[in-house]
Amino acid sequence: MQKIIFHPFIAILITFMVLFFWFSLYRTSSDIRRSTEDTAVLQQDINKLSAQISDLEKQLDEARQPTTKEKIVRNELLMQLPGEKIVKLPDLPPEERRFEVLTDSAPWQEWQELLF
């Protein structure tokens, strides 16, 4: 029995089995690490999509409001109720503001006149 255990072939066989077991554990741990990273990325994507869904649901709720429908009918489709009159005002260009210098004196002279 002792001859079989200490035989070189058995020692080589046990060494290969240990190496195979170690390699198997190493691959399993790397697969678990990789799947954990993938899960984290997918969870972030799920969170982003959930936020987008909630935003779209809010927009849908706003679009279903009767005031929104009336606003679209009146402003975009230019429809009106019977007997109503629509007055459309043109867009006015913004005013240009011009600043004029009232005095030709230096700023320090203006401050001196103001304070003394």
C-alpha positions as a printed NumPy array, in Angstrom:
array([[  0.   ,   0.   ,   0.   ],
       [  2.83 ,   2.434,   0.853],
       [  4.48 ,   1.652,  -2.465],
       [  1.35 ,   2.749,  -4.339],
       [  1.015,   6.07 ,  -2.441],
       [  4.663,   7.046,  -2.899],
       [  4.849,   5.935,  -6.496],
       [  5.989,   8.814,  -8.814],
       [  2.996,   8.317, -11.132],
       [  0.555,   8.783,  -8.242],
       [  2.432,  11.915,  -7.087],
       [  2.201,  13.362, -10.624],
       [ -1.483,  12.429, -10.814],
       [ -2.222,  14.13 ,  -7.481],
       [ -0.262,  17.215,  -8.611],
       [ -2.315,  17.441, -11.822],
       [ -5.544,  17.032,  -9.857],
       [ -4.552,  19.843,  -7.467],
       [ -3.576,  22.101, -10.38 ],
       [ -6.862,  21.321, -12.158],
       [ -8.835,  22.064,  -8.971],
       [ -6.929,  25.335,  -8.427],
       [ -7.464,  26.426, -12.074],
       [-11.158,  25.592, -11.786],
       [-11.515,  27.716,  -8.645],
       [ -9.611,  30.58 , -10.283],
       [-11.902,  30.575, -13.336],
       [-14.995,  30.394, -11.171],
       [-13.871,  33.363,  -9.089],
       [-13.074,  35.417, -12.202],
       [-16.483,  34.529, -13.69 ],
       [-18.185,  35.623, -10.476],
       [-16.235,  38.897, -10.449],
       [-17.113,  39.568, -14.093],
       [-20.793,  38.768, -13.55 ],
       [-20.864,  41.098, -10.516],
       [-19.492,  43.938, -12.655],
       [-22.018,  43.171, -15.391],
       [-24.811,  43.164, -12.821],
       [-23.729,  46.598, -11.543],
       [-23.727,  48.006, -15.085],
       [-27.142,  46.52 , -15.789],
       [-28.493,  47.937, -12.531],
       [-27.32 ,  51.408, -13.56 ],
       [-29.054,  50.975, -16.911],
       [-32.229,  49.883, -15.123],
       [-32.098,  52.968, -12.9  ],
       [-31.663,  55.271, -15.915],
       [-34.516,  53.613, -17.771],
       [-36.748,  53.806, -14.682],
       [-36.086,  57.546, -14.462],
       [-36.901,  57.948, -18.163],
       [-40.097,  55.951, -17.735],
       [-41.209,  58.102, -14.798],
       [-40.501,  61.276, -16.812],
       [-42.474,  59.945, -19.751],
       [-45.349,  58.96 , -17.458],
       [-45.422,  62.512, -16.069],
       [-45.484,  63.917, -19.607],
       [-48.287,  61.518, -20.511],
       [-50.307,  62.577, -17.453],
       [-49.816,  66.242, -18.412],
       [-50.852,  65.504, -21.999],
       [-54.05 ,  63.82 , -20.796],
       [-55.158,  66.887, -18.834],
       [-58.145,  68.695, -20.399],
       [-56.352,  72.043, -20.155],
       [-53.475,  70.718, -22.23 ],
       [-55.845,  69.436, -24.887],
       [-57.616,  72.795, -25.017],
       [-54.279,  74.626, -25.236],
       [-53.228,  72.493, -28.209],
       [-56.587,  72.963, -29.944],
       [-56.579,  76.727, -29.446],
       [-52.92 ,  77.638, -29.952],
       [-51.561,  75.119, -32.405],
       [-54.649,  74.18 , -34.419],
       [-56.1  ,  77.733, -34.228],
       [-59.592,  76.459, -33.486],
       [-62.17 ,  78.392, -31.492],
       [-65.504,  77.948, -29.815],
       [-68.571,  79.354, -31.553],
       [-68.934,  83.071, -30.869],
       [-65.318,  83.572, -29.791],
       [-63.025,  86.074, -31.391],
       [-59.272,  85.466, -31.598],
       [-56.853,  88.358, -31.508],
       [-53.326,  87.458, -32.5  ],
       [-50.681,  90.02 , -31.64 ],
       [-47.459,  90.205, -33.639],
       [-44.177,  89.57 , -31.921],
       [-42.392,  92.824, -31.204],
       [-38.649,  93.126, -31.684],
       [-36.717,  93.735, -28.473],
       [-35.861,  97.331, -27.729],
       [-32.294,  98.448, -28.043],
       [-31.052, 100.303, -25.03 ],
       [-28.498, 102.967, -25.575],
       [-26.596, 104.553, -22.796],
       [-25.284, 108.066, -23.27 ],
       [-22.497, 109.686, -21.328],
       [-23.889, 112.828, -19.713],
       [-20.589, 114.396, -18.677],
       [-17.165, 114.422, -20.165],
       [-15.405, 114.455, -16.807],
       [-13.354, 111.577, -15.458],
       [-14.944, 109.112, -13.021],
       [-12.845, 110.337, -10.106],
       [-14.098, 113.881, -10.712],
       [-17.704, 112.669, -10.687],
       [-17.122, 110.898,  -7.377],
       [-15.484, 114.037,  -5.953],
       [-18.481, 116.129,  -6.959],
       [-20.862, 113.583,  -5.487],
       [-19.103, 113.257,  -2.142],
       [-17.882, 116.848,  -1.51 ]])
